[in-house]
Amino acid sequence: MYRIIGFVKKETVFCISALVAIISAIFVPVSMKYFSYINYGVIGLLFSLMASVAGFSSLGVFEYIASFLTSKTKSLNSLVFILWSICFFLSPVITNDVALITFVPLAILALRAVDEEKLIPCTVVLQTVAANLGGMLTPMGNPQNLLVYEKYELSVSEFIKITFPYFALSFILLLFTQLILVRNKKIMVMGKKNTTGNKKLLLMYSFLTILSVLSVLKFVDYRITALTVLVLMLIFDRKTLLKTDFFLLLTFIMFFIFVGNIAEIPQIREFIQTFARGREKELGILLSQFISNVPCCTMLSGFTDNYASLLTGCNIGGLGSLIASLASLISFKIYSESCENKGRYVAVFTGVNIAFLIILYLFSCFGIQSEFLLTKAFF
C-alpha cells in the first residue's frame, strides 16, 4: 500500500492521465483505432531528446559549465544572475525539466558556500521561472512545445516568431525581479568542478544530440533517430537509459488516447470545439493551473487549429500555481529535500509567478505592436 501511495505521489500526472484514459474507454471500446490516436513523432522526438540530454547530464557536462561560470564571479548579484540565466538560455536546448534538475542543486550548494542561504528561495524561484519561460522559445524547450510543433507541422521560424517576444520580455522581467529581490555585495570565488572525462560517451551523446536536433528540424526521420538512440544507449550506457523519464512519455500516450476517445463522441467534441474557439489562450492558462500545462496542451490540441493562442496560453499558463508546470514541481521537490523554509519558498514563488503571469498575459492582449517590432528585429 505504501509503495502504491508513494508511486501516486511521485507520478501524479501520469496516474491522472491513465485514469481519464480508462474512463474514456468506457464510452469508446478499446480497438485498433486507439493506435491512430498517438502522435508517434512527438513520442519519438521527446524520447530522443530526453535520453540524449540525460547522457550529457550523467557526464557532468552541465554542472561543469555552471561551475566554470560561477568560479569567475566576485559579486552576489552576478552569481545569482548566472544561476538563473543559465537555466534561461540552456532550457531551450536541454528542456526546462533538465535545466532545473541540473542547476537547482548547484544553486543551493553555491549560495551555501558563500554563506547566503537566505537567498536560496528567491534564487530557485528565479531559476524555475527562467527555465519555464526560457524553454518556451524552441520546439524542444518544453514538452508541450514539441507537441504543438509536430501536430501543426510548423517550421522552426514560424514557431520562434510566436514565442520570441515573450522570451525577450521574460528576460527583462527576470532582470528587474532580481534587482528587487537581491542586494549586491562581494563574495569569495568558488572552485571549478571537473567532468567525468569519459570521452567516448561524450562523443556518442554529442552525436545523438545533433541527430535529435536534425530530427526536430525534419532533416532526419524521427524513427531512425529514436532507434539509433535506443540501440547505442543499450550497448554503451544502459544505466543512463533507465533514468529517462518514460512516465512522461506514457503520460502523453494516455492523454492522446483520452483526447482521441473524446473526439469520437460527437456531442462532446462539438461542445468543446465551440467553447474553446477564440478562448484557447485563456483556457490554456486557466486549465494549466489545475492539471499543468503539458496535459492541458495535449487535451486542447485535439479541438482547435489556433496553434498560436494555444502555444502562448499553455506556456504562460506554466506560471501561477505550483502544479501549473511539472518543472515547477521538480524544483520545489529539490528545494524541499535540502531546505527547511518551505513557506517562504511558496510565498515568493506565488508572488513572482502571479506577477509574471499577469504581465505576460496583458502583453499578449495589448502588446501586438510590440510583438511585431520585437519579431521583425530578429526575423
PLY file of the C-alpha trace (Angstrom):
ply
format ascii 1.0
element vertex 379
property float x
property float y
property float z
element edge 378
property int vertex1
property int vertex2
end_header
0.00 0.00 0.00
2.78 2.44 0.95
4.53 1.71 -2.34
1.34 2.47 -4.26
0.79 5.73 -2.37
4.43 6.67 -2.94
4.13 5.94 -6.66
0.94 8.02 -6.98
2.62 10.95 -5.21
5.68 10.70 -7.43
3.85 10.19 -10.74
0.60 12.03 -10.03
0.13 13.42 -13.53
0.70 10.01 -15.13
-1.84 8.42 -12.76
-4.41 11.09 -13.63
-3.77 10.64 -17.35
-4.15 6.87 -17.05
-7.38 7.29 -15.07
-9.03 9.62 -17.60
-7.92 7.35 -20.46
-9.52 4.35 -18.74
-12.74 6.30 -18.05
-12.92 7.42 -21.69
-12.54 3.78 -22.78
-15.91 3.05 -21.14
-17.59 5.19 -23.80
-15.34 4.22 -26.71
-14.48 0.49 -26.58
-10.82 -0.47 -26.95
-9.90 -1.21 -30.55
-7.03 -0.97 -33.02
-8.13 2.63 -33.65
-6.51 3.59 -30.36
-3.11 3.28 -32.06
-4.10 6.00 -34.55
-4.67 8.48 -31.70
-0.99 8.56 -30.74
1.34 11.13 -32.27
4.37 8.90 -32.67
6.51 11.78 -33.91
6.13 13.60 -30.59
6.87 10.44 -28.58
9.92 9.54 -30.68
11.42 13.02 -30.63
10.74 13.52 -26.93
12.41 10.21 -26.11
15.46 11.01 -28.26
15.93 14.46 -26.75
15.38 13.34 -23.14
17.73 10.37 -23.44
20.48 12.37 -25.17
20.33 15.20 -22.64
20.26 12.68 -19.76
23.55 11.34 -21.13
25.21 14.75 -21.01
23.82 15.31 -17.53
25.21 11.98 -16.27
28.66 13.01 -17.51
28.51 16.22 -15.52
28.71 18.45 -18.60
26.11 20.97 -17.44
27.48 21.11 -13.90
30.92 21.81 -15.38
29.56 24.68 -17.49
27.78 26.19 -14.50
30.69 25.78 -12.08
33.07 27.29 -14.65
30.86 30.37 -14.92
30.27 30.72 -11.18
34.01 30.34 -10.48
34.55 33.60 -12.36
32.10 35.70 -10.35
33.05 38.04 -7.49
29.69 39.55 -6.52
26.41 38.18 -5.20
24.36 39.81 -7.94
26.47 38.30 -10.69
26.32 34.87 -9.02
22.50 34.90 -8.82
22.33 36.22 -12.39
24.46 33.33 -13.66
22.42 30.76 -11.71
19.08 31.74 -13.27
20.31 32.92 -16.68
21.99 29.58 -17.35
18.56 27.97 -16.85
17.00 30.58 -19.13
19.44 30.19 -22.03
20.06 26.44 -21.80
16.44 25.31 -21.30
15.59 25.95 -24.99
18.21 23.29 -25.80
18.15 20.85 -22.88
14.46 21.31 -21.81
13.16 23.12 -18.73
12.98 19.94 -16.62
16.63 19.01 -17.18
17.76 22.60 -16.58
16.15 22.59 -13.14
17.22 19.07 -12.19
20.80 20.06 -13.04
21.13 23.64 -11.81
18.85 23.96 -8.77
21.10 21.69 -6.62
24.10 23.68 -7.86
22.43 26.96 -6.81
21.73 25.62 -3.33
25.36 24.49 -2.92
26.77 27.72 -4.36
24.75 30.01 -2.10
25.58 27.94 0.97
29.25 28.10 0.03
29.16 31.92 0.17
27.01 31.97 3.33
23.90 33.34 1.59
21.41 30.57 2.41
18.61 33.09 2.92
18.74 33.85 -0.82
18.10 30.22 -1.83
14.26 30.52 -2.07
14.45 33.64 -4.26
17.16 32.18 -6.49
15.41 28.83 -7.01
12.17 30.66 -7.86
14.05 32.79 -10.41
15.59 29.61 -11.85
12.17 27.97 -12.12
10.56 30.92 -13.88
13.63 31.27 -16.10
13.54 27.60 -17.14
9.81 27.67 -17.88
9.91 30.91 -19.87
13.28 30.30 -21.49
12.17 26.86 -22.62
9.19 28.33 -24.46
11.50 29.70 -27.19
12.16 26.47 -29.11
10.21 23.34 -30.03
12.47 21.22 -27.80
12.47 23.59 -24.82
9.20 22.41 -23.23
7.30 19.15 -23.87
4.11 20.98 -24.91
6.12 22.96 -27.47
7.17 19.77 -29.23
3.54 18.65 -29.33
2.36 21.90 -30.99
5.35 21.96 -33.33
4.72 18.41 -34.55
0.92 18.41 -34.60
0.54 21.63 -36.57
3.59 20.95 -38.77
5.26 24.28 -38.06
8.68 25.38 -39.26
11.23 26.49 -36.66
10.99 30.11 -37.85
7.18 30.07 -37.61
7.44 28.68 -34.11
10.01 31.18 -32.84
8.10 34.13 -34.33
5.31 33.27 -31.89
7.48 32.69 -28.83
10.39 35.12 -29.17
8.57 38.29 -27.97
7.64 36.53 -24.71
11.16 35.13 -24.40
12.68 38.61 -24.75
10.22 40.27 -22.37
10.70 37.48 -19.82
14.45 38.10 -19.71
13.86 41.80 -18.98
11.33 40.93 -16.26
13.74 38.46 -14.66
16.48 41.09 -14.56
14.10 43.59 -12.96
12.91 40.99 -10.42
16.49 40.19 -9.41
17.15 43.87 -8.75
14.19 43.87 -6.35
15.00 40.60 -4.55
18.81 40.54 -4.39
21.14 43.09 -2.84
24.69 43.23 -4.12
27.90 42.51 -2.22
31.31 40.95 -2.82
31.76 37.20 -2.37
34.65 34.73 -2.45
35.35 32.98 -5.76
34.33 29.30 -5.82
36.23 26.40 -7.29
35.56 24.74 -10.63
34.12 21.23 -10.95
35.50 18.66 -13.37
33.60 16.37 -15.74
33.88 12.58 -15.67
36.27 12.67 -18.62
34.61 9.76 -20.48
35.40 10.97 -24.00
33.76 8.05 -25.80
30.39 8.66 -24.15
30.80 12.40 -24.62
31.27 11.89 -28.36
28.34 9.48 -28.51
25.96 11.87 -26.78
27.18 14.76 -28.92
26.32 12.70 -31.99
22.92 11.67 -30.59
22.03 15.24 -29.63
22.92 16.55 -33.10
20.88 13.73 -34.62
17.92 14.59 -32.36
18.06 18.27 -33.31
18.22 17.33 -37.01
15.06 15.26 -36.46
13.30 18.21 -34.84
14.31 20.27 -37.88
12.87 17.47 -40.05
16.16 16.61 -41.78
16.24 13.09 -40.30
13.25 10.78 -39.77
12.37 10.60 -36.06
12.15 6.78 -36.23
15.78 6.50 -37.36
16.86 8.84 -34.56
14.84 7.12 -31.82
16.11 3.69 -32.88
19.71 4.92 -33.02
19.45 6.45 -29.55
17.89 3.29 -28.13
20.42 0.88 -29.66
23.55 2.90 -28.82
22.45 3.52 -25.24
21.51 -0.14 -24.76
25.00 -1.11 -25.88
27.11 1.59 -24.22
25.11 3.20 -21.37
22.09 1.22 -20.17
22.21 2.83 -16.74
21.52 6.30 -18.11
18.86 4.97 -20.48
16.91 3.67 -17.49
16.95 7.17 -15.99
14.96 8.56 -18.92
11.52 9.78 -17.84
9.44 7.05 -19.50
6.43 8.02 -17.40
6.33 11.38 -19.18
6.14 9.51 -22.49
3.37 7.29 -21.08
1.55 10.39 -19.83
1.48 11.77 -23.37
0.21 8.43 -24.69
-2.58 8.29 -22.09
-3.71 11.83 -22.92
-3.57 11.07 -26.65
-5.93 8.14 -26.01
-8.23 10.30 -23.85
-8.43 13.10 -26.44
-8.88 10.59 -29.25
-11.79 8.94 -27.45
-13.43 12.27 -26.62
-13.17 13.26 -30.28
-15.10 10.09 -31.17
-18.14 11.30 -29.19
-19.85 13.89 -31.47
-21.76 15.81 -28.80
-18.70 16.30 -26.55
-16.40 17.08 -29.49
-18.73 19.77 -30.85
-19.25 21.32 -27.40
-15.51 21.56 -26.67
-14.73 22.90 -30.15
-17.42 25.56 -29.83
-16.46 26.53 -26.28
-12.72 26.59 -26.99
-12.94 28.62 -30.19
-11.43 32.04 -29.56
-10.62 31.16 -25.94
-7.61 28.88 -26.46
-5.16 31.18 -24.69
-7.39 31.83 -21.67
-8.37 28.16 -21.38
-4.70 27.14 -21.62
-3.80 29.49 -18.77
-6.77 28.50 -16.59
-6.62 24.73 -17.04
-2.85 24.67 -16.59
-3.28 25.91 -13.03
-5.12 22.67 -12.13
-3.78 19.95 -14.44
-0.41 21.52 -15.53
0.39 22.86 -18.98
1.55 19.66 -20.70
-1.71 17.69 -20.22
-3.69 20.88 -20.88
-1.96 21.41 -24.23
-2.37 17.74 -25.16
-6.09 17.92 -24.45
-6.88 21.26 -26.13
-4.78 20.50 -29.22
-7.35 17.92 -30.24
-10.06 20.56 -30.58
-8.51 23.68 -32.13
-6.47 24.85 -35.09
-5.43 28.10 -33.40
-1.94 26.89 -32.54
-0.52 30.35 -31.77
-3.02 31.08 -28.99
-2.76 27.51 -27.68
1.04 27.69 -27.57
1.00 31.08 -25.86
-1.66 30.11 -23.34
-0.02 26.86 -22.30
3.44 28.41 -21.97
2.22 31.42 -20.00
-0.04 29.02 -18.11
3.07 27.31 -16.74
3.27 30.30 -14.41
0.94 30.68 -11.44
0.34 27.66 -9.21
2.97 25.10 -8.22
1.30 22.44 -10.36
0.90 24.67 -13.44
4.19 23.27 -14.74
5.77 19.91 -13.96
9.13 21.67 -13.96
7.96 23.85 -11.06
7.18 20.74 -9.04
10.65 19.39 -9.80
12.42 22.47 -8.41
10.11 22.57 -5.36
10.87 18.90 -4.65
14.64 19.51 -4.89
14.33 22.56 -2.63
12.17 20.70 -0.08
14.66 17.84 0.22
17.53 20.11 1.26
15.96 23.29 2.71
13.56 23.84 5.61
11.75 27.12 4.91
9.10 25.81 2.50
6.59 28.50 3.49
8.87 31.30 2.36
9.58 29.50 -0.90
5.87 29.07 -1.69
5.19 32.72 -0.83
7.98 34.02 -3.08
7.07 31.53 -5.82
3.40 32.52 -5.81
4.08 36.25 -5.78
6.65 36.19 -8.58
4.67 33.75 -10.73
1.39 35.64 -10.47
3.15 38.93 -11.30
4.80 37.38 -14.38
1.54 35.70 -15.43
-0.42 38.98 -15.30
2.25 40.98 -17.16
2.75 38.40 -19.91
-0.99 37.89 -20.35
-1.57 41.65 -20.67
1.32 41.79 -23.12
-0.32 39.05 -25.18
-3.59 41.02 -25.24
-2.34 44.56 -25.77
1.23 44.18 -26.96
0.51 43.25 -30.57
2.58 46.13 -31.94
5.40 45.34 -29.51
5.35 41.69 -30.54
5.56 42.71 -34.20
8.51 45.04 -33.62
10.41 42.51 -31.48
9.91 39.74 -34.02
10.78 41.93 -37.01
14.03 42.93 -35.36
15.30 39.34 -35.38
13.46 37.57 -38.23
0 1
1 2
2 3
3 4
4 5
5 6
6 7
7 8
8 9
9 10
10 11
11 12
12 13
13 14
14 15
15 16
16 17
17 18
18 19
19 20
20 21
21 22
22 23
23 24
24 25
25 26
26 27
27 28
28 29
29 30
30 31
31 32
32 33
33 34
34 35
35 36
36 37
37 38
38 39
39 40
40 41
41 42
42 43
43 44
44 45
45 46
46 47
47 48
48 49
49 50
50 51
51 52
52 53
53 54
54 55
55 56
56 57
57 58
58 59
59 60
60 61
61 62
62 63
63 64
64 65
65 66
66 67
67 68
68 69
69 70
70 71
71 72
72 73
73 74
74 75
75 76
76 77
77 78
78 79
79 80
80 81
81 82
82 83
83 84
84 85
85 86
86 87
87 88
88 89
89 90
90 91
91 92
92 93
93 94
94 95
95 96
96 97
97 98
98 99
99 100
100 101
101 102
102 103
103 104
104 105
105 106
106 107
107 108
108 109
109 110
110 111
111 112
112 113
113 114
114 115
115 116
116 117
117 118
118 119
119 120
120 121
121 122
122 123
123 124
124 125
125 126
126 127
127 128
128 129
129 130
130 131
131 132
132 133
133 134
134 135
135 136
136 137
137 138
138 139
139 140
140 141
141 142
142 143
143 144
144 145
145 146
146 147
147 148
148 149
149 150
150 151
151 152
152 153
153 154
154 155
155 156
156 157
157 158
158 159
159 160
160 161
161 162
162 163
163 164
164 165
165 166
166 167
167 168
168 169
169 170
170 171
171 172
172 173
173 174
174 175
175 176
176 177
177 178
178 179
179 180
180 181
181 182
182 183
183 184
184 185
185 186
186 187
187 188
188 189
189 190
190 191
191 192
192 193
193 194
194 195
195 196
196 197
197 198
198 199
199 200
200 201
201 202
202 203
203 204
204 205
205 206
206 207
207 208
208 209
209 210
210 211
211 212
212 213
213 214
214 215
215 216
216 217
217 218
218 219
219 220
220 221
221 222
222 223
223 224
224 225
225 226
226 227
227 228
228 229
229 230
230 231
231 232
232 233
233 234
234 235
235 236
236 237
237 238
238 239
239 240
240 241
241 242
242 243
243 244
244 245
245 246
246 247
247 248
248 249
249 250
250 251
251 252
252 253
253 254
254 255
255 256
256 257
257 258
258 259
259 260
260 261
261 262
262 263
263 264
264 265
265 266
266 267
267 268
268 269
269 270
270 271
271 272
272 273
273 274
274 275
275 276
276 277
277 278
278 279
279 280
280 281
281 282
282 283
283 284
284 285
285 286
286 287
287 288
288 289
289 290
290 291
291 292
292 293
293 294
294 295
295 296
296 297
297 298
298 299
299 300
300 301
301 302
302 303
303 304
304 305
305 306
306 307
307 308
308 309
309 310
310 311
311 312
312 313
313 314
314 315
315 316
316 317
317 318
318 319
319 320
320 321
321 322
322 323
323 324
324 325
325 326
326 327
327 328
328 329
329 330
330 331
331 332
332 333
333 334
334 335
335 336
336 337
337 338
338 339
339 340
340 341
341 342
342 343
343 344
344 345
345 346
346 347
347 348
348 349
349 350
350 351
351 352
352 353
353 354
354 355
355 356
356 357
357 358
358 359
359 360
360 361
361 362
362 363
363 364
364 365
365 366
366 367
367 368
368 369
369 370
370 371
371 372
372 373
373 374
374 375
375 376
376 377
377 378
